């Protein structure tokens, strides 16, 4: 087994998932605005130090996705964040894309940019301690979209990114996110998700990327947020498994779902139901951002006096999702003191 394959396996170790802490500047500002905290570099550093120093986090979190600013930051005592995480047995990762931009000639659709100079950035991030990377494609469901042009452009970019990561020594997280925004039903989400996966894996094959050395970070197959008929937890689990068994090769070591705007507890319940229904040939885990951070962010509220309460909130969410990886989550866990 290659070193990258071993890293990919470690990312989906039993009962563990990823903490996505790779929010861009505008995104973290929006989150800080909800608690009335100014988004300064020091506030962002202090908040992330609170997350990363949580005692016991390593029991449920295998890795953390960092932002360019964050991978260069340190704790108050001068320990670089990647070194801190590694000392806890947590793999440091890095977001390497430059964001989704309007796709020329395709109104309402986007393509992710950031391939220019990526080889050199990967080398720098490896030097800073990164072990894996993330690139997110954004796919919108709407009237007449997504188009083949959008799916093809994003699949091609994901393939090129993944090949560069493998060449440079990083496990690529391949993230084709079909957004839950819209009034579409679960069947429409299924159809688009399957189309997207088939195109992405065709590109990965074409660009000679070994599937044993990647992680897939997809959406669950779920009703659109504005759909009048919301699919049940069991229906989401069944549709997600059926779609993935039809479109994701068995060589992929792990599928780490994004939460995609779901509430904290619903994202956990869906993951749990997927694993309770039997899973597949891959490990089924989580790579959550807001669904892990919302509760500790609110508890922290920008004050060091609240560190213990914030870390307790993070640890609860991490443990609940760790249990869901094994189909062992229950609503009673949410009441843990």
Secondary structure by P-SEA (a helix, b strand, c coil): ccaaaaaaaaaacccbbbbcccccaaaaaaaaaaacccccaaaaaaaaaaaaacccccccccbbbbccccccccccccccaaaaaaaacbbbbbbcccccccccccccbbbbccccaaaaaaaaaaaaccccbbbbbbbbbccccccaaaaaaaaaaaaaaaaaaaaacccccccccccccccccaaaaaaaaaaaaaaaaaaaaaaccccccbbbbbbcccccccccccccaaaaaaaaaaaaaacccccccbbbbbcccccaaaaaaaaaaaaaaccccbbbbbbccccccaaaaaaacccccaaaaaaaaaaaaaaaaaaaaaccccccccccc
